[in-house]
Amino acid sequence: MTISRSKKRHKVKTPGGRNVTHYKKKRPSYARCKNCGAKLNRPKLSVKQLKKLPKTKKRPERPFPELCSGCMRKYFKNKVR
């Protein structure tokens, strides 16, 4: 069994007296704006849990869901000018 080095490792002493290594899962991070890096208002879930959500809960129903609302407004203003 190969475990990725990016997972957190914790040494645990079992009731039998052996020292074993437990590998912790990574916690999901917030979705961020592609332009400014601000946090987006989306659920902080793993990919496995996001697949179970309906499409409208995964991302906003507007153009450019990967941008925050401020950056999206700036983009449209610049495009019109």
C-alpha positions as CSV (number, residue, x, y, z in Angstrom):
1,M,0.0,0.0,0.0
2,T,1.5,3.3,-1.1
3,I,0.3,6.5,0.6
4,S,1.0,9.9,-0.8
5,R,3.5,12.1,1.1
6,S,1.1,15.0,0.9
7,K,-1.3,13.4,3.4
8,K,-0.8,14.3,7.1
9,R,0.7,11.5,9.2
10,H,0.1,10.9,12.9
11,K,1.9,8.4,15.1
12,V,-0.6,6.6,17.2
13,K,0.0,4.1,20.0
14,T,-2.5,1.2,19.8
15,P,-3.9,-0.5,22.9
16,G,-1.7,-3.5,22.1
17,G,1.4,-1.3,22.5
18,R,2.4,-1.0,18.9
19,N,3.2,2.3,17.3
20,V,1.4,2.8,14.0
21,T,1.0,5.6,11.5
22,H,-2.4,6.9,10.7
23,Y,-2.9,9.0,7.5
24,K,-5.4,11.9,7.7
25,K,-7.5,13.0,4.7
26,K,-7.0,16.5,3.3
27,R,-9.8,19.0,4.1
28,P,-11.3,20.7,1.1
29,S,-10.5,24.4,0.5
30,Y,-12.7,27.3,-0.4
31,A,-13.4,28.0,-4.1
32,R,-11.5,31.2,-5.1
33,C,-12.0,33.9,-7.7
34,K,-9.7,33.3,-10.7
35,N,-9.0,37.0,-11.0
36,C,-8.5,38.5,-7.5
37,G,-8.4,35.3,-5.3
38,A,-11.4,36.3,-3.1
39,K,-13.4,33.5,-1.5
40,L,-16.5,32.5,-3.5
41,N,-19.9,31.7,-1.9
42,R,-19.9,28.0,-2.6
43,P,-20.0,24.9,-0.4
44,K,-16.7,23.8,1.1
45,L,-17.0,20.1,0.2
46,S,-14.9,17.4,-1.3
47,V,-15.3,16.4,-4.9
48,K,-17.1,13.2,-3.9
49,Q,-19.7,15.2,-1.9
50,L,-20.0,17.9,-4.6
51,K,-21.1,15.2,-7.2
52,K,-24.1,14.5,-5.1
53,L,-25.4,18.1,-5.0
54,P,-27.7,19.5,-7.7
55,K,-26.1,21.7,-10.4
56,T,-27.6,24.9,-8.9
57,K,-25.9,24.3,-5.5
58,K,-22.4,23.7,-7.1
59,R,-22.1,27.1,-8.8
60,P,-24.0,30.3,-9.3
61,E,-26.5,30.7,-12.2
62,R,-24.8,33.6,-13.9
63,P,-22.1,34.1,-16.5
64,F,-18.5,33.4,-15.4
65,P,-19.2,31.4,-12.2
66,E,-15.4,31.2,-11.6
67,L,-15.2,35.0,-10.9
68,C,-16.5,36.9,-7.9
69,S,-19.4,39.3,-8.6
70,G,-17.1,42.4,-8.4
71,C,-14.6,41.0,-11.0
72,M,-17.5,39.9,-13.2
73,R,-18.9,43.5,-13.2
74,K,-15.5,44.9,-14.0
75,Y,-15.1,42.5,-16.9
76,F,-18.4,43.5,-18.4
77,K,-17.7,47.2,-18.0
78,N,-14.4,46.9,-19.8
79,K,-15.9,44.7,-22.5
80,V,-18.6,47.4,-23.3
81,R,-16.1,50.3,-23.3
